Amino acid sequence: MAKIKYAFNEDNKAKTAKAVGKSLKISPKHAVELCRELRGKKIESAKVYLEDVINMEKPVPFKRHNKKVGHRKGLQGWPTGRYPVKAATQILKVLENAEANAEYKGLDAENLKIMHISSHRGFIVRGWTPRAFGRASPFNTPTTHVQIVLGEA
């Protein structure tokens, strides 16, 4: 498997903590929209936001991948959105790993901010589903790589 580098050039390595989730079986489009929404937030508000998305209380605005996406109530300034529960749970796990890495490095846990968060398409797990008359159709599963860098605000 190829080595995945961080898409972030850090100035002070002592003040940052990193975590990466490789080949997560979540939608790359959902991950892009969630990462855009979490970028620049404090870690506590990001965790509360992800918990609200998982409980389907707060929708994520879909600004880029919004073809045939319905409107959701509770969105400010943007009408279309969804509740990507599966992607939110996986990104929350990576965020908690980054927080644990920050505590291990001795950073202030209350003062952490998401300096960098991004998602990239991973490899595609090829699969097939049987059809009538002995045929088969492709049934592929996309994977996603998620990177998070935390820093003291």
Secondary structure, 3 states (H helix, E strand, C coil): CCCCCCCCCCCCHHHEEEEEEEEECCCHHHHHHHHHHHCCCEHHHHHHHHHHHHCCCCCEECCCCCCCCCECCCCCCCCEEECCHHHHHHHHHHHHHHHHHHHHHCCCHHHEEEEEEEEEEEEEECCEEECHHHCEEECCEEEEEEEEEEEEC
